[in-house]
Amino acid sequence: MNISHADFLTSVPVGGRLPNDLGPTIAMVGRSNVGKSSLINALTGQKIARAGAKPGTTRLINIYSLRLSWTSRQKQTQMTFADLPGYGFTRGGTKARLEFSTMTEEFFNQLSQPSTGQTSTNKSWLSGVILVLDGRHPGLEIDLTAYEWLSDKKLSTIVVTTKNDRMTRNEQSKANKDHELAVDRPVIVSSSRSGVGIRKVWTSIQGLI
């Protein structure tokens, strides 16, 4: 997999419209401060994503544009990461929580997954979702609620855990088993520091795009 370009494109506020030429888009969903920005940086090999100074302060959908090819002989193609605001800890009280809910619904309403026979006139579509979970905390109710919501929407979802380098190997092994039991599916263990799991994430993304 060869990335020729990766950069921040734009931020979309509540009520804002997404760009209409994003191409295949992967949405990043997860709790506040779970490490979505670090995962994007690890996937791109560049520090293009920045987290909010405090958990729950980011209330924008941050869009990152990439050009890449899966092999050296393949033509370059465009794709997008859309980093949604973290759920579960929103500063600003009820108003901020309502803004987050509205923004999330608007995003998924604007971007639908491609259907059979999709025409070339569709220039932005949702290829799938990466649900990012803290490797240290399997089975949190709020994460399971998010996973069930994505499943109910029938969205193609990859489950990835972060912050695994903050545990011992034995702790990682046990936590990952608990994560997989909680969501009843395989989970990719990743680390933005060591690069563990990043290639597996890209392989899963390729399967969606």
C-alpha positions in Angstrom: 0.0 0.0 0.0 1.5 3.3 -1.2 0.3 6.7 0.1 1.3 9.6 -2.2 -0.8 12.3 -0.4 -2.5 12.6 3.0 -3.7 15.9 4.4 -6.4 17.6 6.4 -9.2 18.7 4.0 -11.9 20.5 6.0 -14.0 20.6 9.2 -17.8 20.3 9.0 -19.9 21.8 11.8 -23.5 21.1 12.9 -25.8 21.8 9.9 -22.8 21.9 7.5 -22.7 20.0 4.2 -20.0 17.5 3.4 -18.0 18.0 0.3 -19.6 16.2 -2.7 -16.4 14.7 -4.1 -14.9 12.7 -1.2 -14.9 9.3 -3.0 -15.0 6.2 -0.8 -15.1 7.4 2.8 -14.3 5.6 6.0 -15.9 7.0 9.2 -14.0 6.9 12.5 -16.3 6.5 15.4 -15.3 6.1 19.1 -15.4 7.5 22.6 -13.7 10.9 23.4 -10.0 10.5 23.9 -9.9 7.0 22.6 -7.1 7.7 20.1 -8.9 8.2 16.8 -6.5 10.9 15.7 -3.5 8.9 16.6 -4.9 6.0 14.6 -5.4 8.2 11.6 -1.8 9.4 11.9 -0.5 5.8 12.2 -2.5 4.8 9.2 -1.2 7.6 7.0 2.3 7.7 8.5 1.9 11.5 8.9 0.8 13.8 11.7 -2.2 15.2 9.9 -4.8 14.7 12.7 -4.8 16.5 16.0 -6.9 15.7 19.0 -8.8 18.3 21.1 -6.9 19.7 24.1 -9.5 18.3 26.4 -11.8 15.3 26.0 -15.2 16.2 24.5 -14.1 19.6 23.1 -14.1 18.6 19.4 -17.5 19.2 17.9 -16.6 19.1 14.3 -16.3 16.3 11.7 -12.7 16.5 10.5 -12.2 15.3 7.0 -8.8 13.9 5.7 -8.1 13.3 2.1 -5.7 10.6 0.8 -4.4 9.4 -2.5 -3.0 5.9 -2.6 -2.6 2.7 -4.5 -2.7 -0.8 -3.0 0.3 -2.0 -5.2 3.1 -0.2 -7.0 1.5 -1.0 -10.4 -2.0 0.2 -9.5 -3.3 3.6 -10.5 -3.6 6.0 -7.6 -7.1 6.5 -6.1 -8.7 8.9 -3.7 -10.3 8.0 -0.4 -11.3 9.9 2.7 -11.2 9.5 6.5 -14.0 11.3 8.4 -13.2 11.7 12.1 -16.5 12.1 14.0 -16.6 13.8 17.4 -16.0 11.4 20.3 -19.1 10.2 22.1 -19.6 9.6 25.8 -17.9 12.8 27.2 -19.1 16.1 25.7 -18.3 19.4 27.4 -21.0 22.0 27.2 -24.0 20.2 28.8 -27.3 19.3 27.1 -26.8 21.7 24.2 -23.5 20.2 23.2 -24.8 16.6 23.5 -27.7 17.5 21.2 -25.3 19.0 18.7 -23.2 15.8 18.7 -26.3 13.7 18.2 -27.5 15.9 15.3 -24.1 16.0 13.7 -23.8 12.2 13.8 -27.2 11.7 12.3 -26.6 14.3 9.6 -23.3 12.7 8.6 -24.8 9.2 8.1 -27.8 10.6 6.4 -25.6 12.5 3.9 -23.3 9.6 3.2 -25.0 6.3 2.4 -23.2 3.1 1.5 -23.1 2.4 -2.3 -25.8 0.1 -3.6 -25.6 -2.4 -6.4 -25.3 -0.7 -9.8 -24.1 2.6 -8.3 -23.5 5.1 -11.1 -20.4 7.3 -11.6 -22.4 10.4 -10.7 -22.1 9.4 -7.0 -18.9 11.1 -6.0 -19.1 10.7 -2.2 -20.2 7.5 -0.4 -19.6 5.7 2.9 -17.5 2.6 2.4 -17.5 1.6 6.0 -16.9 2.5 9.6 -13.9 1.9 12.0 -15.2 1.6 15.5 -12.3 2.5 17.8 -12.3 1.1 21.3 -9.9 1.5 24.2 -8.1 -1.8 24.5 -7.9 -1.5 28.2 -11.7 -1.3 28.7 -13.6 -4.1 27.0 -17.4 -4.3 27.1 -18.2 -0.8 28.1 -21.9 -0.2 27.7 -21.5 3.0 25.7 -19.2 1.2 23.2 -21.6 -1.7 22.9 -24.5 0.7 22.3 -22.5 2.4 19.5 -21.7 -1.0 18.0 -25.4 -2.1 18.1 -26.4 1.3 16.5 -23.9 0.7 13.6 -25.1 -2.9 13.2 -28.8 -1.8 13.1 -27.8 0.7 10.4 -26.2 -2.3 8.6 -23.0 -0.4 8.2 -19.9 -2.3 7.3 -17.8 -2.0 10.4 -14.2 -2.8 11.4 -13.5 -2.9 15.2 -10.1 -1.7 16.3 -8.6 -1.3 19.7 -6.0 1.3 20.7 -3.7 2.1 23.6 -2.7 -1.6 23.8 0.9 -0.6 24.4 -0.2 0.6 27.9 -0.7 -3.1 28.9 1.5 -6.1 29.4 1.2 -8.9 26.8 -0.8 -11.0 29.1 -3.2 -8.1 29.8 -3.5 -7.4 26.1 -4.3 -11.1 25.3 -7.0 -11.2 28.0 -8.5 -7.8 27.1 -8.7 -8.7 23.4 -10.5 -11.9 24.2 -13.0 -9.9 26.3 -13.5 -7.4 23.5 -14.2 -10.1 21.0 -16.6 -11.8 23.3 -18.4 -8.5 23.9 -19.0 -7.7 20.2 -19.0 -11.4 19.1 -16.6 -10.8 16.2 -12.8 -10.5 15.5 -11.1 -7.3 16.8 -7.9 -5.8 15.4 -5.4 -4.9 18.1 -3.4 -1.8 17.2 -0.8 0.5 18.5 0.0 3.9 17.1 3.4 3.8 18.8 4.7 0.5 17.6 2.7 0.1 14.5 1.2 -3.2 15.6 -2.1 -3.9 13.7 -1.8 -1.0 11.2 -1.3 -3.3 8.2 -4.3 -5.4 9.3 -6.4 -2.3 9.5 -5.4 -1.3 6.0 -6.2 -4.8 4.7 -9.7 -4.6 6.2 -10.1 -1.1 4.7 -9.1 -2.5 1.3 -11.8 -5.1 1.6 -14.4 -2.3 2.1 -13.2 0.0 -0.7 
